[in-house]
Every structure is written in C-alpha cells, then in structure tokens.
C-alpha cells in the first residue's frame, strides 16, 4: 500500500470567491438591495441621480450581447431543425401556447381588477389629490400628446402592407445597427431555413462559427452577473427618485393588481420549470435569480433572452437547439405583461370614471388587449402605454387625463410587465422543449416498444 493511500485528505480551505458568489446570487441579497434602492431613492435622490450613469454603462454592456447571441442561436437552431424533420412538431405548440397564455392572462388580470376595484376611489381627499396631480402635470401631458401625434398620422397608412414593410428589413446590416430586433429575427429565420437546405458538409464550418459566437456571448453574460446586484440597487434608486411617493400612492391599487398578476405568473413559471427539470423548488428559485435581476435592471424582454437560454440550457439542462429557437420566437409572441397592462389599465380607467362594464364590454377588452399585445414587440414602455388609447376608444373612455397617471408610474408598471413576459417565455419554453433526461431515456428504449408505452414510461 502506498503512502498516498493512508494519508488523510486535505481539509477544505475557505474559498472567498465561492462565498462571494453565493452572497451575490442569493435571493435575499436581491430583496435587500431592492429595498435599499427604494429607501435611497426616497431619502437621498441626489445620490441616486449621481450614480445613474454607472448603471447606464452596465445596461449598455448587457444589451450589446443580445443581437450577436440572437443571430447565432436562431440561425443555428433553425438550420438544425430543418435538417431534423421531427423538430417541426414544436411549431404548432407555439401557436397553441399563444392562445392559452392570452386567455389565461386576460382572465387573471380581469378577475383581479374586478375583485379589487383599484379605480374605485371613495375617499374625497384622495380624489382631490388625484385631480391636483393631474392638473399639475398638464404641461407634461401636452408634451406627450404632441410627441404622440406623429405616430397617429403614420397609423392611417398602417395596413397589412405597412406592417409587412416594417417587418421586412431592406438592409439587414442597417437593422442590426439600429437594433431592430424583429427585423433581425425575421432575417435569421429565413437565413436559417436557407442554410438548412445546404449540404451538411458545406454548412459545417458556418455551424461551428455560430456555435463559437453563441458560447462567447454566454461567457460574457456570466461575467456580467457580477455587476448585477450593484446595478439593480442603482437603477431601483433612480427610478424611485424619479417617480416619488405621491404617484405610487394614487396608483397603488392598479400597481397591486399588476404586482399580484405578475407574482402568480412567476410562481407558475418556477413550478413548471421545477417539475419539468425535476429540480427542487428552492434550487429552481436560486437558478432564476440572475434572470430576474436582469429583468429588473434592464426592463427589456429582448435583453433577457440570453439569460433565459442560459437558465434553461446551462442550469436546467434542456435541449439547446429547441430552447435557442423557442426563446426568441416566444419573446416576440408571448406578451403577457402588455395584456396585464391593457386589461387592468382599461378597467381601472372605467372604474375611475364610474363606468359600469357589461359582459360584452369585458369581452371586447379581453379580445382587443390580447390582439393589441401582439403588436408591442420591440416597443418602448411609453409607446406600449399609448396603445391603451385604442381599447379606450372602443369603449369611449377618456384616456388623456389618466395617461398622466400611467406615465408617472411607468417605471414600476414596466418592470412588472417585463417580469410577467419573461416568466411566461421561460415557463412555456420549458414546457415545450425536451429535457436532456428525456432525450437520454428515449434513446435507451428498445425499438420494439410502441410509442404509447414510451409516452407513459
């Protein structure tokens, strides 16, 4: 027996790096920093505004990775799916997911709004304060109405042909430079279909290059995780300093409805991912934490796509090819946050002005909101908010005065919207995409077993 076999194993040394990593990625750390940011924004707004440029630089670092990862992952995934005919079965599931998510989103937000009645204000002092706030923001309202006048003129020519011209890029490099995500996504889909028709020997080098770009982007996103806690604190502080406590108090009921709707979606997303990956709920929550911090920091569904892929592929071990295809597509189609905003916002305005909504009115709100939400991909928060006027116009509800209230809390409502949409995309992708465990089990099943028995195994 050698001396190496009888020597005791060295005692594990204290690893500062591991401890720091656990602290920064802890959900408790995130909650503490969010609370600290709110306190800083209320009591020390000057400090919050002074630190804002640091967070803006960090946001630029996050968003610069999105388009390279989007291009490489979508083209590679489409090519792989074209070369594997069995992958086509996932496309109808996306359409079914859009319908199911839209119906459930409308039902959830509408039910909470009708039960909680956030726009029903019985306190005379609160109504006086509401009117004073709207009147004090008259100049802001006028400026916003003027800035929104141009899109109204454009919308007169926006038929199916106008929408198609907006989606199809005339110059893909120009679309990349301008950050036109939908145009870039369409190009990637068509280019991936074309590459899928090229012989595999000729397309192998391109596939290797795209895979290298994708992996490099994933490495960059892992590096950027370290700055997320500080950036989250700074951005929460800045948003709180800009909004102030008064609009939050006046719009508290509406924000509670948005927050509860978002919380339900987030809990459902964690449960779906945990069940599909066969991981514990607490470990799944910890795996979600970097993604949620990115959402709170960026308030962008598109910027969160690399983190969704990283969560499902690297951490939860879902099939990489399917996830890389589904995540960008569903980020453009599953707009749960916008549905919550439109349904809850229109019902809030109706309650604010004492309008009783009939069943047909509620049905109109639900259908219009679900369809309108599909058009919000790539839009900024205020533009998404201005679209609510379309639904209000159908019901002849005054939107201009209430628009000021929604603008005042846009930072908070936009955060809820993004959290809801990203959670939905993550959950639906995990529900559709196969797990690596399922693929391994399918490969070990003997050829003579019928498919029905395979499904129940």
N, C-alpha and C positions, 0 to 999 in steps of 0.2 A: 504493500500500500504506500503510495507516495505521500510526501508531507503536505501536498496541496489538498489532499482529501481529508486530512484530520484538522487542518487549520479552520477556525471559526470564520464565518462570513463577516466581512466588514460591516460595522454598524452604519445605517443610512445617515448621511450628512444633511444638515439643514440646508434646504435649497431656497434661497431668497427669490429666485426667478419664478419657481413654481408657486410660492406663496403669493407673490405679487399678481401672478396670472389669475389665481383663484379669487383674490380680492376684487380685481378689476372686472371680472366676468360674473361676479355674484349678483343675483337679482336684488339682494338687499342694498348693495352698493348703488345700483341704478336708482332705486327708490329714494335713497338718502340724497343722491346728487340732484334728482328732480326736485325734491322738497327744498334743498339748499338753493337751487336756482330760483325757485318761486320766491323764497324769502329775500334773496339778493335783489331780484327784480323789483320787489315792492319797497324794500327799505333802503336799497343802495342802487338806484337806477343809473347813476353816473358811472359806477364801476361796471355795471352790466354793459352799457354802451361802449365803454372804453375797451372791454375785452372782446367785443363783437368781431373785429377784423381777424382775430386769431381763429375763431370758429369758421369764418367765411373761407379762409385759406384751406382749412380742413375739409370743408364741403367741396371745394374745387378738386382736392385730391381724391375724394370719394367718387365724384361724378366723372372724372377723367377716365376711370376704368370701365365705365358702363358700356360705351359703344364698342371698344375692341372686344370685350367679352361677348357682347350681344352678337356681333358679326361672326366671330369664330365659332361660338357654340351653336347658333341657329343653322349656319351653313353646314357644319359638321353633322348635326343631328338630322337635318333634312336629307342629306346625302346618305347617311346610314339607314334611315327609314325607307328611302326609295329603293335601296339595294336589298332591303329586307321586307318583302311584301306583307308579312304578318303584322308589321307596325302600323299599317293603315287603319287597323281596328280602333286605334286610340282617338282618331279624329272625330267620329260621331259622339264619343263620350264628352268631348269638349263642348259640342253644341248642347248636349243634354245638361251638362253642368251649368252652362249659362242660363238656361231656362229655370233650373232648380234654384240656383243661387238668387236669381232675380225675384222669384216668387217668395222665397223664404225671407229675403231682405226687405221686401215691401211689407210682408206680414209682420215681421218683427218690429220694424220702426213704426209702422202704422198702429200696431196694437199698443206699444208703449206710449205713443203720443196721445192716443185716445184715452188711455187709462190715467196717465199722469197729468194731462192737460197743461202743458208748460206755458201756453199762451193765455191761459185764464188768469188774469190779474184782478183780484178783488180789492186789494189794498189801495185806497185813494192816493196815499203818499207815493207808493211805487209807480202808479200811473203818472203822477205829476213828475216824478223823477225821470220816467221814461220819455215823456214829452219834452222836458227840458234838455235831455241828452240829444234827442233827435234834432231839436231846433239849434242846439249849439254846434252840431255837425253839418249845418246847412251848406257851408262852403265846400266841405269835403264831398257831400252828396252831389253838388253841382259839378264839381270837377270830375267825379267818376262818371256821371251821366254824359258829360261831354266826351270823355275818353272812350265811352262805350258806344258813341253814336256811329263811328265808322264801321264796326262790325255789323250794325243793323243794315247799313246800305249794302254791304257785301252779301248779307244773308238773303237779299232779294234775288240774287243770281245763284244761290247755292241750291241747285237741284242735284239729282243723281250724277249728272255730268260734272258739276262743280266739285262734288265730294270726290269723285274719281280722279279728277285732275289734281286735287290736293294730296291724294294718297300716293299717286304715281310720281316718282322723282324724275325730273328731266335730266338731272345731273346728280348721280349718287355721291360724288365727292363733295358737291355743294351741300347735299343733305347731311353728310357726315360732319361737315364744318359747322353747319347751323344747328346740329343736334336734333334734326327732325327724326325722332325715333320711329314713328310709324312708317315713314318713307323708307328708312334704312331696313326696318323689319320686312317690309314687302320685297325689297331688293334681295335680302338674304333668303327669303322663302323661294323666290323664283330662281336665284342663282344656285341654291342647294338642289332644287329639282333638276336643273340642267346638269350639274356636276354628277348627280346620281345616275344620269344616262351615259356618262363617260366610263369606259372600261376601267376596272379597279386598278389595274397596273399603272395607268396614266394618272389616275386621281390619288394614288397612294401618297405621293410627295406633298400634295396640297393638304391632304388629311393630316399628315404629320405636322405640317406647319401650323394648321389651325389648332391642333391639339396643344402644340407648344405655346401658342398665344393664349389659349384658354388657361393653361396651367400657370403661366406667368401672371395673368390677371388674378387668379385665385391666390397666388402667393402675395401679391400686392394687397389684396383685401385683408388677408391675415395680418399683414404688417400694420394696416391702418386700424385694426382692432384696438391697438394700444392707446390711441388717442381718443377713442370714443367717449369714455367717461368724462374727460375734461370738456370735450366739445359739447356733450349733452348738457352739462352744467351751464356753460356759457350761453348756449342758444336758448335754453329754458329761461335763464335770467333775462336775456334780451327781449324775448317775446313777452314775458310778464311785465317788463318795464314799459314796453310799447303799448300794451293793452290797458294796463292799470286795473284796479279792483272794481271800478264802477260798472263797466260793460259786463264783466263776469257776473256781477250781482243781478243786473237787469235780465241777462240772458241765461241765468242759472238753470231754469227749468229745461230749456232747449238743450243746453250742454249736458245736463244729466241724462236726457233721453239719448243723445248721441253717444255719451260715455257708456251707458248700460248696453246699448245695442252693440257697440264695439267690444265690450267685455264679453258678451255672450259669444260673439264670433271668435274671439281669441281663445276662450275656454274650449269651444268646439274644435278649433284648429289644433290645439295641444292634444286633445283627446284622440282626434283622428290620426295624427302623426304618431302618437304613442302606441295606439292599437296596431297600426299598420307596420310599424317598425319593431313591435314587441319590446319596447323600452318602458322603463318606469316613468310615471308622470313627473316626478321631481327632476329626473335626469333630462327629460324632454324639455321641461321649463328652462333648465340651465342651458340647454343647447339652443333654445330660442332667444336667449338674452342678447347676444350680439346683433341678431337681426332686428329685434325690437328697438335697440338703441340706435341703429342706423335709421330706422323709420322715424323715430322721434327727432333725430338730428337733421335728417335731410327733408323729411315730409315729401318724399318722392317715391312712387311705386316703381318707376323705371330704375332709379338709382339703387333700389333694394334687390333687383333681380340677381346680381352676383351673390348676394348674401343668402337668398332663397336657395340658389343652386348649391352653394357651399353647405348650407344646413342639411339639405336633403341628400346630397351626394356624399360629401366628405364625412359628415357626422352621423347621418341616419342610414347611409349605405343603400339608397335607392338607385335604380338603374340610371346611369349617367346620360345615356343617349336620349331616353324618353324625358327625363327631367329637363334637360337643356332645350328640348323642343317645347314642352308644355309650359314651362315657367314664363318665357317671353310672350307666347301667344295668349295665355290666360291673364297675364298682367294687362293686356290690351282689351280683354273682353269681360273679365270679372270685375266690375266697378261697384263693389258693394258699398264703399264709402260714399260715392255720389248718390246712390239710391237712398241711403240713410239721410243725406243732406236734403234731397229734394222732397222726400215723403215727410220727414219730420219738420222741415222748414215751411212747407206749404200749409200743413196742418197747424203749425204754430201761428202763422200769419192769420189763418182763418179764425182761430180762437182769439187772437189778439183783437180782431175787429168784430168779434161776436157773430161770425158767420156759422150757421149750422150746416154741416156737411151731410148730404144724403148718401145712401149706398152707391148711387151712380156717380156722385162726386168722388167718393173714396176710390171707386174702381178706376175712374179717369185719372186720379192722382197716381195710383199704382202703375197703371199701364204706361202713362206718359213718363213717369220717373224712370221706370226700367228701360224704356227705349232711349230716353234722353241721356241716361248714364252711359250708354254705349258710345256716345259721341264725345265723351270727355277725355279720352286718352290723349296724353301729351299736353293738356291744357293747364294753365296756371290756376292757383286757387281762386282768385277773384273772377277769372273768366268762367270757371265752373260755377261759381256762385251766381254770376249774372244770368246763367242759363235758367235759373229758377223762375225768372220772369215769364218764360214760355208756359210753364204749368200754371202760374198765377193768372196769366192772360186767359187761359181756357176757362178758369173759374171766375174771372172778372174780380180778382182780388187786388187791392193796391199793394204794389211791391216797392215803389220808390222809397217811401219813408222807412219801411222795415229793412231795406237794403243796407242802410247805415248801421243798423244794429248787427247784422251779419258780418259786415266788413270789420266792425270793431273787435269781434271775437274770431276772426278768420284764422288766426294762428292756432287757436285751440281746436276749432272745428276741423281745420285741415289736417291736424295731427290725428284726430280720431278717424277721419276719412281714410288716411293712408294706412293707419293700423288695421282698420277693417278690411281694406282691399288686399293688403299684403298677407294678412292672416288667411283670407279666403283663398288666394292664389296658392299659398303653401299647403293648405289643407286639401284642396281639390287635386293639386299635383300629386300629393302623397296618396290620395285615394285612387288615382288613375294609374300612376306609374308603378311598375312591378318592383318589388324589393329584391335585393341580391339574394336573400334567403329563398325567396320563392323561385327564382331562376335556378338556383342550385338544386332545390328539391325537384323541380320539373325535369332537370337533366338526369337525375338519378332514378326516375320512374321507368320501369320496364316498358318496352314498346307495346306489349300486348294488352295493357290496361286501358279500358275505354276512357274517353275524356270526362264522362260524368263522374267516374270514380276519382279521377285526378282532381276535379274541382272540389270534391268533398273531402279529400285527403287532408 
